[in-house]
Amino acid sequence: MGQYLKKKWLLVKINQKRAEMISLGDRLGLGAKETIDCSQQLDRLLNQYQECDKSIYTINIQEVPYELSQVIKNLLKKTAS
């Protein structure tokens, strides 16, 4: 599966899981085992999304000339701090 397609698929799954978690929280309470399990599943999906996002940036940086990639990396470092 391509990175962009995987990212879109993850967004759909994240939104579904978020809606499920909200529904469980409303029905069973925030401390219910089912709600907590659903929250942990959502966390895993969000982590996968972030990893996918990182790999997309890595691929894009590798496709540009060296000088431009250095500028991009420096800008990313500045925005991260």
Secondary structure as GFF3:
##gff-version 3
##sequence-region A 1 81
A	DSSP	alpha_helix	3	28	.	.	.	ID=ss1
A	DSSP	alpha_helix	33	62	.	.	.	ID=ss2
A	DSSP	alpha_helix	66	80	.	.	.	ID=ss3
###
